[in-house]
Amino acid sequence: MSQRWRHLLLSFLASSVLLVACKKEYSPDETLPVSYSPNVIISSNNQVVFALNPTSGQKSWEVGLPSPVLASPIVYNGSVFIASSNRDTLYKINSKTGQITRKITYSGSGVGAKATPIADGRIIYVASMSGRLFAIDTSDYSTKWSFAADGPLEASPTIHNGNIYFASTVGTVYCLEKTNGTTAPLPASPSATWSLTIPGASFVSSPAVAAPYLYIGSLTDSNMYCIYLNAPDGGTVGLTRWTYKTKGGIKSSPAAYKGTCIFGANDFRLYCLDTTIDPLFGITVPEVRWIDSLNSEVVSSPFPYDQTVYVGCKDYRVYALRMINGSAKWTFSSNGVITSSPLAYNGTVYVGSFDKYLYALDTARGTLKWKTNINGQIECSPVIDDLTKLTGHNSQISGYTN
């Protein structure tokens, strides 16, 4: 072997020894760090929860559940929580991996929940079709208390300023102090701060709160109700301030937004009421800011975002309407009924359809960014887990909107 080749061989061997010496050895239990991205999370009637990349629509994970799901998922403290519609079970799912980490049971006579849970201060509140509101502690998964309403609870509660507001299908609106009963021994049954029963009403719409008023729509008498939370103008807490009559039952949950109450009805219309009325001038009912006539029932809950209102309709379309006058900014057609409530986030509207697709649309033009088939009709609404907050970004509280 020549002197030159002998020198090259020795250099190669020396380099190999150096690389082996520097190589890190991983134990079997040691794993490389994993990078996670934000997700849009959605479920359907195929009993599978999907997490999709918000930008591309590519699937990050999916997990099958043993029972149907009608309620929308929520993200709370880094986990996804979703309620079964026919079991007294709340599923806790790792928001990054899709692994079911806990099955939390509560006693609601086995009927489950149609309403989307809501969370605050370590407690998740589940409204059950049994007519009970459950407060479940996420630190030890115990039921801290439950409250018995006068009938089934189909719509999600709303939390505002230390109180929980919810309503029954029998026509009663409840105000419950959020901390009431949380330290009492089981079985605990707190008392309502106030309640209001409206004869002839039935609520499957979630309440919206814009202090000092609460807004909620009725399915049976087709009224939108405004109820006093406090009484700066001489009214009484827990009594009706005004009612507005539509021509169809209201399943759509109202959005209280900058002095307006926006909601859809079964009369094919979307309403925007100006709520800044002044009884001193003899005005006791809200003025109509605008009404839009669509092509079918509106049970999707409207989502106001950047001076635009986004809403789905049973005519297969998503509508983007200008907040100022209700004029159409754009419409987008799917191939199925839309009862899912839209979610607008970072320039994109996410909405599900009965055609089994979750759509991502540009908020400015309504053009399609992507669509993903999740193999099931979508009745619930999406939630965004952006990994920057302990809670996710939800659409307007809507509960069961079919």
Secondary structure, DSSP 8 states (H G I E B T S, - for coil): --HHHHHHHHHHHHHHHHHHHH-----TT---------EEEEE-TTSEEEEE-TTT--EEEEEE-SS---S--EEETTEEEEE-SSSSEEEEEETTT--EEEEEE--STT----S--EEETTEEEEE-TTSEEEEEETTT--EEEEEE-SS---S--EEETTEEEEE-TTSEEEEEETTTTTTS-SS-----SEEEE-TT----S--EEETTEEEEE-SSS-EEEEEESS-TTS--TTSEEEEEE-SS---S--EEETTEEEEE-TTSEEEEEE----GGGT--S-EEEEEEE-SS---S--EEETTEEEEE-TTSEEEEEETTT--EEEEEE-SS---S--EEETTEEEEE-TTSEEEEEETTT--EEEEEE-SS---S--EEE-SSSSB-EE-S------
